[in-house]
Amino acid sequence: MKDVSGSVVVIMVPLPAQGHLNQLLELAHLVASYGIPVHYVGSASHNRQAKVRFHVLASSLTSNICFHDFPTPPFLSPTPNPNSPNKFPSHLQPAFDATASLRGPVASLVRSLSLESRRVIVVHDSMMASVVQDTASVPKTENYVFHSVSAFALYWYTLEATGRTLPQKEHVDITELFLSKGSPSLLDVFTDEFLKFMASQHEFLKFSSGSIYNTCRVVEGRYVDLFASVTANGTMTKHWAIGPFNPLKLPEKESRRSAHVCMEWLDKQAPSSVIYVSFGTTTALSDQQIREIAIGLERSGQKFIWVLREADKADIFSGGGEARKIELPQGFEETVETRDLGVVVRDWAPQLEILGHPATGGFLSHCGWNSCMESISMGVPILAWPMHSDQPRNAVLIAQVLKIGLIVKDCMSQNKVVKSPAIQGAMKALMASEQGNETRKRAVKLGAAVRGSMDEGGVSRAELDSFIAHISR
């Protein structure tokens, strides 16, 4: 790409959770490809986490990205509680609270860069607004908020918080769909502690000069516009939907980042025959629920790759606490191996490569927005099983609005164990029914449109070019 920097520098300030760290590192990679220097800030452990799990090899990361390991006070890193009635990862809260100590170092970095740059652009997670509050008073500096969730979820949050109704008659059907399924309250999907943390960030969003979304107007352009309209405060705030951030062209078999055993197994499977099962980095499932999933997978007869990991701790590199050994039903792994039915992965899996593989035909997912965008961009339909946060709203977007997925578990049955017959039925519905075939066709068509949006002349490429031109003006 052409170098358009002209002594403009960008600082990325992510929230220290995997689904936030990687999205801003992916955005950093996109911005740096225009020749603009990017500074990525966080604690040493969270910067390390972002790098080791990045889709691109650390050695391939452009030299235009500089990582700043800022000190944070020691914070607790408790083990996740799989039996908690609220599935929100409250065990990560100490890491979120510790980010307050980044305020001083970030302000110092911004001041030093402003002395030698024409303009300093600070892109911060919406949950890190308080950390960057001092930069509003630094000359030649602009703040932009990054929303890590779908515009659809943001729009609904705003309507719920303000008690407003849909402004356009054409959207009444979606309101009814959403409410008929039962909309979980914010306390159902967040903890009171995190809601207070969110509220503490909100007042500092007023310093923002614009909003950035990891989404595509092909997917939810009208919700970007609706969210912009209900949050407009009289200022000319700009909105850029420049996703998907994740790579769209995956390495060929010979040059893959990893020779993971699951990829070798996938290479031997028929097209669209395998369902990928993963509940993200923040979900801790109970032993009973894991058992029901195992039975449902085996009895469905559908090929699968199941990522069975414990949820991330606040510091994934800390060795404290006794690691939970996740038990499967006796003989399960031997049976599925003998029948060549599936693979159980107990370590980090190359999710994007799995979703982009021709053999992958479905994704049983918690509907975290990062996973949704990766699945959408690869044209893979989703079996939606939301757990917490924005996930229930994303599930409605996937299944009810875009119609590229099916619901396994509705949003209101938070504390109920989903039994194996329901899981087996959902698997068959997606992978071996006419309804599933139609859902897959829509997902494949949308995926192609999303990938095309990042080509020259595509809508997302135009939005990215617009953002780059704006900050480089």
ABEGO torsion letter per residue (X at the ends): XBBAAGGBBBBBBBBBBAAAAAAAAAAAAAAAAAGBBBBBBEBAAAAAAAAAABABBAAABBAABBBBBBBBBBBBBBBBBAABABABBAAAAAAAAAAAAAAAAAAAAAAAAAAABABBBBBBBAAAAAAAAAAAABBGBBBBBBBABBAAAAAAAAAAAAGBBBABAAAAAAAAAAAAAEBBBAAAABBAAAAAAAAAAAAAAAABAEBBBBBBAAAAAAAAAAAAAAABAGBBBBBBBAOBABBABBBBAAABABBBAAAAAAAABBBGABBBBBAEAABBBBAAAAAAAAAAAAAAGBBBBBBBBBBBBABAABABEBBBBBBBBBGAAAAAAAAGABBBBABBBBAAAAAABAABABBBBAGBAAAAAAAAAAGBBBBBBBABEAAAAAAAAAAAAAGABBBABBAABAABBBBAAAAAAAAAAAAABAAAAAAAAAAAAAAAAAAAAABBGBAAAAAAAAAAAAAAX
